Amino acid sequence: MIRTVPRRASRHDEEHAAPATTGSQGSAAARKPTTWSSRTPRALLAWSLLYSALQAYWTFVASPPRMSPVGVDLIAFSGWKAIMLSLAGATITFALGRGGQRAAVQRVLVIASWAVSGMLVVAAALFLLDVVGGLLPGIGVQFFPLGFLSRTACLVGAALMAMVAMTHTRRLRGACAACGRIGATPRMERTPAWASVAAYLATAGCAVRIGAQLVVGFDSGGLGVGVSLVLFEIGFVLSGTLLPWALVHDWGRIFPRWVPGLAGRRVPRWLVLGPAAGISIAMIVYFGMILTNMAGILLSGANDLGFGKGLPDAFYWVSVPVYWLWGAALGFAALGYGRRTRPRCRQCG
């Protein structure tokens, strides 16, 4: 009797084997931790110790120089509040890493981790002014190098905290650790209608903001002159027209014929999604902070906002909410673009 010996799978067989996307093998692959999800907690713990130590030094030992238009580096969570927020992030991350808690406790910890991430983003709300003042020094927005570094570090902590929260959120939902999807998700064949509406709402917000400036005059507002102002205005218009439109039209995914040397090629996903997401978050946080401040002034019974710059209060009551709406609409359009262009997951298929 001839015995057959099972043939050992070659590298070619392994590379061309169908991915296990169903059953226990697919589930195990989807649940397998990614490299970044296993390293992020350690990075966050290190960040928490370093940043809380820096804030403690500034709070209790040596006061830093002026770091923003309002003096302090962070908004709403400066000084000892920044220390507590940093340590809270480390504590939550450590508790989530230990595991063994009931599902209800894990949910509370995950919600708390998202909350800490959000508060860190709010604390660094003035980062938008850092970007504008740093890239366009002649526009009249003062740049504070030390404050910029502190706010950048704060946003790094917010990103790390969000990554920890996302990892455990996916674990609780039983979703893929790499992409967050549960089971087979059909690929979007067209841009969702809500994303298209959001894109044109962003453009409408840009138009209303320009209209408000037309009413008070373009020589108002205290902005500088020269090349920096021209570049700012170009970026301003493009972020309210070309950018949101690219998120919902085919030429935002495939370079059109009128782009020399690139026609027909795929647009790198983050070339469009990165600026849209960044600008959206910055506008929502910064102008949300200003709008909240304006509401507080109104409720206090003050006769005027006291912003100065020779502009009437009505200008701010139009411009600031419109800016916030513009940022929120851009964010929804970016969400639609992200879902439409999401690549195939290497873990779950």
LOSE-623109 format. One record per residue: residue in one letter; x, y, z of N, C-alpha, C, O, CB in turn. Coordinates in steps of 0.2 Angstrom, whole numbers, plus 2048, in hexadecimal, padded with zeros to 3 digits. Glycine has a CB too. Layout:
BEGIN
AXYZXYZXYZXYZXYZ;...
***
This chain:
BEGIN
M8047FA8008008008008048068008098078047FB800806;I80380B7FC8078117FB8048167FF7FE8187FF8078137F4;R80881980380681E80880882580580D82680280981E80F;T80382A80580483080380783580880483580E7FE8337FF;V80C83980780E83E80C80B84580A80C84780481683E80C;P80884880E80584F80D80B85380A81085480D801852813;R80985780580E85C80280E86280680986580880C85D7FB;R81486480881586A80C81387080781587180281C86B80E;A80F87580A80D87B80681387F80481788180980887F80A;S8138817FE8198857FC81788D7FD81188E7FF81A8857F4;R81C8917FD81B8987FE81689B7F981289F7FB82289C7FD;H8168987F381189A7EE80A8997F080589D7EF8138977E7;D8098927F38038907F58008957FB7FA8977FB8038897F7;E8058977FF80389B8058018A28037FC8A580580889B80A;E8058A57FE8038AB7FC7FD8AC7F87F98B17F88098AE7F7;H7FB8A77F47F58A77F07EF8A37F37EA8A37F07F68A47EA;A7F08A17FA7EA89E7FD7E58A37FE7E68A98007EC89B803;A7DE8A17FE7D98A68007D98A88077DA8A380B7D28A27FE;P7D88AE8087D88B080F7D28AD8137CD8AD8107D88B8810;A7D38AC8197CE8A981D7CA8AF8207CC8B28257D18A4823;T7C48B081D7C08B58207BA8B38237B68B78257BE8BA81A;T7B98AD8237B38AA8277B58A582C7BA8A282B7AE8A7822;G7B08A38307B189E8357B68A083A7B88A683B7B4898832;S7B989B83E7BD89D8447C48A08417C78A48457BE897848;Q7C789D83C7CD8A08397CC8A78387D18AB8397D089C833;G7C78A98347C68B08327C58B58397C88BA8397C08B182E;S7C18B283D7C08B68447C78B78477C88BC84A7BB8B2848;A7CB8B18487D18B284B7D68B78487D98BB84B7D58AB84C;A7D68B78417DA8BC83E7D88C383F7DC8C88407DA8BB836;A7D18C483F7CF8CB8407D08CD8477D18D38487C78CB83F;R7D08C884C7D18CA8537D88CB8557DA8CE85A7CE8C5858;K7DD8C98507E48C98527E68D08527E58D484E7E88C684C;P7EA8D28587EC8D98597F08DC8537F58D88517EF8DA860;T7F08E28517F48E484C7FA8E78507FA8E88567F18EA848;T8008E884C8068EB84F8058F18538078F285880B8EB84A;W8018F68508018FC8537FC8FC8597FD90085E7FE90184E;S7F78F88597F38F785F7F78F48657F58F686B7ED8F385D;S7FC8F08647FF8EE86A8058F286C8078F28728038E7868;R8078F786880C8FC86A80A90286C80D9068708118FD864;T80390486A80190A86C80090B8748029118767FA90B869;P7FE9068787FD90787F80490988280490E8877FA901882;R80990688081090888381290F881814913885815903881;A81091187B81291887980E91D87D81092287E811918871;L80891B87E80392088180592188980592688B7FC91D881;L80791B88C80A91B89381092089381192489880B914896;A81591F88E81B92388E81992B88D81C92F890820921889;W81492C88881293388780F93688D81193B88F80D933881;S80B93289180793589780C93789C80C93C89F80392F89A;L81193389D8169348A381A93A8A181B93F8A581B92E8A4;L81C93B89A82194089881D94789881F94C89A82493F891;Y81694789581394D89481094F89B81095589C80D94C890;S80E94B89F80C94D8A68119508AA8109548AE8089478AA;A81894D8A981D9508AD81F9578AA82095B8AE82494B8AC;L81E9588A381F95F8A181A9648A381C9698A581F95E899;Q8149628A380F9668A68109678AD80E96D8AF8089638A4;A8129638B18139648B88199698B981896D8BE81595D8BC;Y81E9688B582496D8B68219748B48239798B882996B8B1;W81D9758AF81B97B8AD81697E8B38169848B481797B8A6;T81297A8B680D97C8BA81097D8C180E9828C48089768BB;F8159798C481797A8CB81E97C8CB82097E8D18169738CE;V82297C8C682997E8C782B9858C382D98A8C682E9798C4;A82A9858BD82C98B8B982698C8B48259888AF83398A8B5;S8239928B481E9938AF8219958A88269988A881A99A8B2;P81E9928A382199389C81F99A89A81B99D89D81E98E898;P82399C8958219A389181A9A288E81799D88E8269A588C;R8179A888B8119A88888119A38828169A387E80F9AF885;M80C99F88280C99987D80699987880599487580C993881;S80299E8797FC99F8747F99A68757FB9AA8797F7999876;P7F49A88717F19AE8717EE9AF8787ED9B587A7EC9AF86C;V7EC9AA87B7E99AA8827EE9A98887EC9A988E7E39A5883;G7F49A88867F99A788B7FB9A088C80199E88B7F79AA892;V7F799B88E7F89948907F89908897F69928847F3991894;D7FB98A88A7FC9868847F69828827F598187C802981885;L7F29808877EC97C8867E69808887E698488C7ED97688A;I7E097E8857DA9818877D697C88B7D597688A7D6983880;A7D397F8907CE97B8957D19768997CF97589E7C9978890;F7D79738977DA96E89B7E297089C7E696C89A7DA967897;S7E397689E7EA97889F7EC9778A67E89768AA7EB97F89D;G7F39778A77F59768AE7F49708B17F596A8AE7F297C8B2;W7F29708B77F09698BB7EB9658B77EB95F8B87EE96B8C2;K7E79688B37E29648B07E59608AA7E395A8A97DC9698AD;A7EA9638A77EE95F8A27F19598A57F29548A27F396489E;I7F495A8AB7F79558AE7F394F8B07F49498AF7FB9578B5;M7ED9518B37E894C8B47E59488AE7E49428AE7E294F8B8;L7E494C8A97E29498A27E79448A07E593F89D7E094E89D;S7EE9468A07F394189E7F393B8A27F493589F7FA94589E;L7F393C8A87F39368AD7ED9328AC7ED92C8AD7F49388B4;A7E79358AB7E19318AA7E192D8A47DF9278A47DB9368A9;G7E592F89E7E692B8987EA92589A7E89208977E992F893;A7EF92689E7F39208A07F091B8A47F09158A37FA9238A3;T7EC91E8A97E89198AD7E39158A97E290F8AA7E491D8B3;I7DF9188A57DA9148A17DE90F89C7DB90A89C7D691989D;T7E39118997E790D8957E99078997E99018967ED910891;F7EC90889F7EF9028A37E98FE8A57EA8F88A47F29058A9;A7E39008A67DD8FC8A87DB8F88A37D98F28A37D89018AB;L7DA8FB89D7D88F78977DD8F28957DB8ED8937D78FC891;G7E48F38967E98EE8947E98E88997EA8E38967EF8F2894;R7E78E989F7E78E48A47E18DF8A27E28D98A27E68E68AB;G7DB8E189F7D68DD89E7D38DA8A47D48DB8A97D88D8899;G7CE8D58A27CB8D18A87C58D48AB7C28D28AF7D08D08AD;Q7C38DB8A87BD8DE8AB7B78DB8A87B78D88A27BE8E68AA;R7B28DD8AB7AB8DB8A87AA8E08A17AD8E58A17A58DC8AD;A7A68DD89D7A58E18977A28E88987A48ED89579F8DE893;A79E8E989E79B8F089F7A18F48A17A18FA8A07968EF8A5;V7A68F28A57AB8F68A87B08F88A27B28FD8A17B08F28AD;Q7B18F389D7B58F48977B28FA8937B58FE8907B68EE893;R7AB8FA8927A88FF88F7A99068927AA90B88E7A08FD88E;V7A89068987A990C89C7B190F89B7B29158997A890C8A3;L7B590A89B7BC90C89A7BE90F8937C19138917C190689B;V7BA90B88E7BB90D8877B89148867BB9188827B8908882;I7B29158897AF91C8887B392188B7B49278897A891C88C;A7B69208917BB9248947C19268907C392B8907BD92289B;S7C392188D7C99228887C89268837CC92B8817CC91B886;W7C29268807C092A87A7BF93187D7C193687A7B9928877;A7BC9328837BB9388867C293C8877C29428867B793888C;V7C793888A7CD93B88B7D093D8847D39438847D293688F;S7D093987F7D393B8797CF9428767D39468747D1936874;G7C99428777C59488757C794E8797C89548767BE947875;M7C894E87F7CA9538837D19568827D295C8827CA95188B;L7D59518807DC95387E7DC9578777E095C8767E194D87D;V7D89558737D795986C7D496086E7D796586B7D2955868;V7CF9608727CC9678747D296B8777D29718767C6966879;A7D696887B7DB96C87F7E096F87A7E397487B7DF967884;A7E196C8747E696E86F7E29728697E59728647EA96886C;A7DD97586B7D89788667DC97E8627DB97F85C7D297B869;L7E19818657E59868627EA98485D7ED98885A7E898B868;F7EA97D85C7EF97B8577ED97D8507F297E84C7EF973857;L7E797F84F7E59828487E99888477EB98A8427DE983848;L7E998C84C7ED99384C7F499284B7F89958477EC997852;D7F798C84E7FE98B84D80098984680598B843800985851;V7FB9858437FC98383C7FC98983780198A8337F797E839;V7F798D8387F69938347FC9988357FF99B8307F0997835;G7FE99A83B80399E83D80A99C83B80E99F8398039A0844;G80B99583C81199283A81399283281899383081298B83D;L80E99082F80E98F82780E99682481199781F80998B825;L80A99B8278099A182380B9A78288079AA82B8029A2821;P8129A88298149AC82E8129B482D8129B883281B9AC82F;G8109B582780F9BC8268079BE8268059C38248119BE81F;I8039B98297FC9BA8297F99BE82F7F49C082F7F99B4828;G7FE9BF8347FC9C283A7FA9BE83F7F79C18457F69C7838;V7FA9B883F7F99B38447FF9B18488049AE8457F59AC842;Q8009B384E8079B28518089AB8538039A78548079B6858;F80E9A88528109A18528149A18598189A585A81499F84C;F81299C85D81599B86481899486381598F86481099B86A;P81F99486282298D86182198886782098286682A98E860;L82298B86D82298687381B98487481A97E87582498A879;G81698887380F98687380D98186E80997D86F80A98C873;F81098286880F97E86281197786480E97286381298085C;L81797686781A97086981696C86E81496686E82197086B;S81397087380F96D87880896B87580696587780E97387E;R80596F8717FF96D86E8009678697FC9628697FC97386A;T80696686680796186280895A86680595586480D96285E;A80B95B86B80C95587080595387380494D874811957876;C8019588747FA9578777F69538727F394E8737F795D879;L7F795586B7F39518667F694A8657F29468637F3955860;V7FC9498667FF9438657FC93E86B7FA938869807943866;G7FB9418717F893D8767F193B8747EE9368767F894087C;A7ED9408717E693F86F7E693986A7E193586A7E394586D;A7EB9398657EA9348607EC92D8637E99298617F093685B;L7F192D8687F292786B7EC92486F7EB91E86F7F992786F;M7E99298737E39278777DE9248727DA9208747E192D87B;A7DD92886C7D79258687D991F8657D491B8647D792B862;M7DF91D8647E19178617E09118667DE90C8647E991785F;V7E291386C7E090E8727D990D8727D69078737E3910879;A7D59128727CD9118737CB90E86D7C690986E7CA918873;M7CD90F8677CB90B8617CC9048617C890085F7CE90E85A;T7D29028637D48FB8647CF8F78697CD8F28677DB8FA867;H7CE8FA86E7C98F78737C28F78717BE8F38737CA8FA87A;T7C08FC86D7B98FD86B7B88F78667B38F48667B8904867;R7BD8F68617BC8F185C7BC8EA8607B98E585E7C28F1857;R7C08E98657C08E38697B98E186C7B78DC86C7C68E386E;L7B68E786F7B08E68727AA8E486D7A68E086E7AE8EC876;R7AB8E78677A68E68627A78DF85E7A38DD85A7A68EB85D;G7AD8DC85F7AF8D685C7B08D78547AF8D38507A98D185C;A7B38DD8537B58E084C7BC8DE84B7C08DC84F7B38E784C;C7BE8DF8457C58DE8427C98E38467C78E98467C58DE83B;A7CF8E08487D38E584C7D78EA8477D98EF8497D98E184F;A7D78E88417DB8EC83C7D68F28397D88F78387DE8E8837;C7D08F08377CC8F48337C58F68377C28FB8357CA8F282D;G7C38F283C7BD8F48407B78F183D7B28F38407BD8FB840;R7B78EE8377B18EB8347AF8E58387B38E183A7B28EA82D;I7A98E38387A68DD83A7A38D983479E8DB8317A08DE840;G7A68D38337A48CF82D7A68D28277A98D782679D8CE82E;A7A38D08227A48D281B7A08D981A79A8D981B7A28CD816;T7A38DE8187A08E48167A18E680F7A68E680C7A48EA81B;P79B8E780B79C8E880479F8EF80379E8F38077958E8801;R7A38EF7FE7A68F57FC7A18FA7F979D8F87F57AC8F37F6;M7A29007FB79E9067F879F9077F17A59087EF79F90C7FC;E79A9077ED79B9087E679A90F7E479C9117DE7979037E2;R7979137E879691A7E679691E7ED79591B7F278F91B7E3;T7979247EC7979297F27919297F578C92B7F279A9307F0;P7909297FC78A9297FF7879307FE78A9357FE78A928807;A7809317FD77D9377FC77E93C80277F9428017759367FC;W77F93A80878093E80E78794180E78894781077F93A814;A78C93D80B79294080A79294680579694B80679793B808;S78F9457FF78E94A7FA78B9507FD78D9567FC78A9487F4;V78594F80178295580478795980978795F80977C953808;A78B95580D78F95881179595C80E797961810793953816;A79795980879C95D80479A96480279E96980279F9597FE;Y7949647FF79196A7FD78F96F80378E97580278B9697F8;L78D96C80878C97080E79397481079397A81378996C814;A79897081079F9738117A097980C7A297E80F7A496E811;T79E97880679F97E80179B98380379D98980279E97B7FA;A79598280579098780779398B80D79299180D789984808;G79698881279898B81779E99081579F99581879B98681C;C7A298D8117A899280E7A599880B7A799D80C7AC98E809;A79F99780779C99D8037999A280879A9A880779799A7FE;V79699F80D7939A48127999A88167989AE81778F9A0817;R79E9A48187A49A881B7A69AD8177A89B28197A99A281D;I7A79AC8107AA9B180C7A59B780B7A79BD80B7AB9AE805;G79E9B580B7999BA80B7999BF8117989C58107929B780A;A79A9BC81779B9C081D7A19C481D7A09CA81F79C9BB823;Q7A69C281A7AC9C68197AB9CC8147AD9D28157B29C2817;L7A79CB80F7A59D080A7A19D580D7A29DB80B7A19CD804;V79D9D48127999D981579D9DD81979C9E38197949D581A;V7A29DB81D7A69DF8217AC9E281E7AF9E78207A89DB828;G7AE9DF8187B39E28147B99DD8157BB9DB81B7B59E9816;F7BD9DC8107C39D88107C99DB8147CE9D88157C59D680A;D7C99E28157CE9E58197CD9E58207D19E78247CE9EC817;S7C89E18237C69E082A7C99D982C7CA9D58287BF9E182B;G7CA9D98327CC9D28357D39D28387D59CD83B7CB9CD830;G7D79D78367DE9D78387E39D28357E89D18387DE9D5840;L7E19CF82F7E69CA82C7EC9CE8297EB9D48277E39C6827;G7F19CB8287F79CF8257F69CF81D7F09CE81B7FD9CB826;V7FB9D181A7FB9D28138019CE80F8059CC8137FB9DA811;G8009CE8098069CB8058059C48037FF9C280380C9CB809;V80A9C080280A9B98008069B58058029B18028119B77FE;S8079B680B8049B18107FD9B28107F99AD8108079B3817;L7FA9B880F7F39B980E7F09B68087EB9B38087F19C080F;V7F49B68027F19B37FC7F19AC7FD7EC9A87FB7F69B57F6;L7F69A98007F79A18017F199F8067EE99A8057FD99F804;F7F09A380B7EA9A180F7E49A180C7E099D80D7EA9A6815;E7E29A78087DC9A78047DB9A17FF7D699F7FE7DB9AE801;I7E199F7FC7E099A7F77DE9937FB7DA9907F97E79997F3;G7E29928007E098C8047D998C8077D69878087E598B80A;F7D79928097D099380C7CB9918077C798D8097CF99A80E;V7CC9938017C79927FC7C798A7FA7C29877F97C89967F5;L7CD9887F97CE9817F77CB97C7FC7C89777FA7D697F7F6;S7CC97E8027C99798087C297A8087BF97580B7CC97B80E;G7BF97E8057B797F8057B497D7FE7AE97D7FD7B5986806;T7B997C7F97B697A7F27B99737F07B696E7F07B797F7ED;L7C09747EE7C396E7EB7C39687EF7C29627ED7CA9707E8;L7C59697F67C69647FA7C09607FC7BF95A7FB7C9966801;P7BA9637FE7B495F7FF7B195C7F87AE9577F97AF964802;W7B295F7F37B095C7EC7B49567EB7B19517E87B09627E7;A7BA9567EC7BF9507EB7BD94A7EF7BE9457ED7C69527EC;L7B994C7F47B79467F97B19427F67B093D7F87B6949800;V7AD9467F27A79427EF7A79417E87A293F7E57A19477F1;H7AC9437E47AC9437DD7B293E7DB7B693D7DE7AD9497D9;D7B193B7D57B59357D37BC9387D27C19347D37B39337CC;W7BD93F7D07C49417CF7C89427D67CE9447D67C49487CC;G7C49417DB7C89417E27CB93A7E37CE9397E87C39437E7;R7C99357DF7CC92E7E07D092C7DA7D59287DB7C69297E0;I7CF92F7D47D392D7CE7D59347CB7D09387CA7CF9297C9;F7DB9357CA7DD93C7C77DA93D7C07DA9387BC7E593C7C6;P7D79437BF7D39447B87D89457B37DE9457B47CF94A7B9;R7D59457AD7D99467A77DE94C7A77E394D7A47D59467A1;W7DB9527AA7DE9587A97E49597AE7E795E7AF7DA95E7AB;V7E69537B27EC9537B67F29507B27F294A7B27EB9507BD;P7F79547B07FC9517AC80094C7B080294E7B68009577A9;G8029477AD8069427B080393D7B58069387B680C9457B3;L7FD93F7B77FA93B7BC7F39387BA7EF9357BD7F993F7C3;A7F093B7B47EA9397B27E89317B27EC92E7AF7E993C7AB;G7E392F7B57E19287B57E49257BB7E291F7BC7E39257AF;R7E99277BE7EB9247C47E79257CA7E392A7CB7F39267C5;R7E89207CF7E49217D57E79267DA7ED9277DB7E491A7D9;V7E292B7DC7E59307E17E692C7E87E29297EA7DF9357E2;P7EC92E7EB7EE92B7F17E892D7F67E69337F77F592D7F4;R7E69287FA7E09297FE7E192E8037DD9338047DF922802;W7E792F8067E893480C7EA93A8097EA93F80D7EE931810;L7EB93B8027EC9427FF7E69468007E694C8007EE9417F8;V7E09438007DA9468007D79458077D594A80A7D59437FB;L7D793F80A7D493E8117D89418167D594481B7D4937812;G7DE9428167E294581B7E194C81C7DF94E8227EA94481A;P7E29508177E09578187D995881A7D795D81F7E195B812;A7D49558177CD9558197CC9548207C89588247C9951815;A7CE94E8237CD94C82A7D195182E7CE9538347D094582B;G7D795382D7DA9588317D795F8327D69628377E195982F;I7D596282C7D296882C7CB96882F7C996C8337D196B825;S7C796282E7C19628317C19628397BE96583C7BE95B82F;I7C695D83C7C795D8437C99648467C696684B7CC958845;A7CE9678427D096D8457CB9738457CA97684A7D6970840;M7C79738407C19788407BC9768457B997B8487BE978839;I7BA9708457B596E84A7B79708517B39738557B396784A;V7BD96E8537C097085A7C197785B7BE97A8607C696C85B;Y7C497A8577C69818587C09868587BF98A85C7CB984853;F7BC9858537B698A8527B09878577AC98B8597B398A84B;G7B09818597AC97F85E7AE9828657A99848697AC97785F;M7B49838667B798686C7B598D86C7B29908717BE98586D;I7B59918677B49988667AC9998677AA99D86A7B699B85F;L7A89948647A199586479F99486B79A99786D79E99085F;T7A298F86F7A098E8767A299487A79E99687E7A4988879;N7A79978797A999D87C7A49A387B7A29A787F7B09A087A;M7A29A487479D9A98737979A88767949AD87979C9A986B;A7949A187778E9A087A78F9A288178A9A488478C999879;G7959A08847969A288B7959AA88D7939AC89279C99F88E;I7989AD8887989B58897919B788878F9BC88C79D9B8883;L78D9B48837869B68827829B588977E9B988B7839B387C;L7839AF88C77F9AD8917819B189877D9B289C7809A6893;S7879B48987899B889D7869BF89D7879C28A27919B889D;G7839C18987809C78987849CD8957829D389577D9C989E;A78A9CB89278E9D089078B9D38897879D08867959CD88E;N78D9DA88878A9DE88378D9DC87C78A9DC87778A9E5884;D7939DA87C7979D887679C9D387779D9D187D79A9DE873;L79E9D08727A39CA8737AA9CC8757AD9C98787A39C686C;G7AB9D28737B29D58757B89D28717BD9D28737B39D487C;F7B69D086B7BC9CD8677C09D28637C69D18617B99C8861;G7BD9D88637C19DD8607C29DD8587BE9DA8557C89DE863;K7C89DF8567CA9DE84F7C59E284A7C59E28447CA9D784C;G7C19E784D7BD9EB8497B79E88457B49EB8417C19EF844;L7B59E28487B09DE8447AA9DE8497AB9DD84F7B29D7843;P7A49DE84679E9DE84A79D9D784D79F9D284A7989E1847;D7999D68527979D08557939CC8507949C58507939D185C;A78F9CF84C78B9CB8477909C784378E9C18407879D0843;F7969CA84179A9C683D79C9C084079D9BA83C7A09CB83B;Y79E9C08467A09BA84A79A9B584A79B9AF84A7A39BB851;W7949B784C78F9B384C78D9AF8467899AA8467899B684F;V78F9B284078E9AF83A7949AA8387939A483678D9B4834;S79A9AD8397A09AA8377A29A383B7A399E8387A69AE837;V7A29A48417A499F84579F9988457A29938447A49A184D;P79999984579599384479599083D79598A83C78D995845;V79699483879799283179E98E83179E98982D79799882C;Y7A39918347A998D8347A99868377AB9818347AF991838;W7A598683D7A497F8407A097B83B7A297583B7A0980847;L79B97D83879797983479B97782E79A97182C79197D831;W79F97B82B7A49798267A89748287A996F8247A8980824;G7AB97482E7AF96F8307AC9688317AE96382F7B3971836;A7A69688347A29628357A095F82E7A095982E79C964839;A79E96382A79C9618237A195D8207A195881C79996681F;L7A79618207AD95E81D7AF9578207B195381D7B396381E;G7AE9578277AF95082A7AB94B8287AD9458277AE951831;F7A494C8277A09478247A194581D7A193F81B79894A824;A7A394A8197A59488127AC9448127AC93F80E7A794F80E;A7B09458177B69418177B593A81A7B89358187BB94581C;L7B093A81E7AE9338207AB92F81A7AD92981A7A8933826;G7A79328167A592E8107AA92C80C7AA9278097A093380D;Y7AF93180B7B592F8067B99298097BB9258067B9935806;G7BA92A8107BE9248137BA91E8127BE9198117BF92681B;R7B491D8137B09178127B191580B7B190F8097A9918815;R7B09198067B09187FF7B79157FD7B79107F97AE91E7FB;T7BC9187FF7C39167FD7C69118027CC9108017C791C7FC;R7C390E8077C690A80C7C99048087C59008057C1908811;P7CF9028097D28FC8057D08F68097CD8F680E7DA8FD805;R7D28F08057D08EA8087D58E980E7DB8EA80E7D18E4803;C7D28E68137D58E58197DA8DE8197D88D98167D08E481F;R7E08DF81B7E58D981A7E38D481F7E68CE81E7EC8DC81B;Q7DF8D58247DE8D082A7D78CD8287D78C68297DE8D3830;C7D28D08277CB8CD8267C98CD81F7C48CA81E7C68D182A;G7CD8D081A7CB8CF8137C68D58117C48D580B7C88C9812;
***
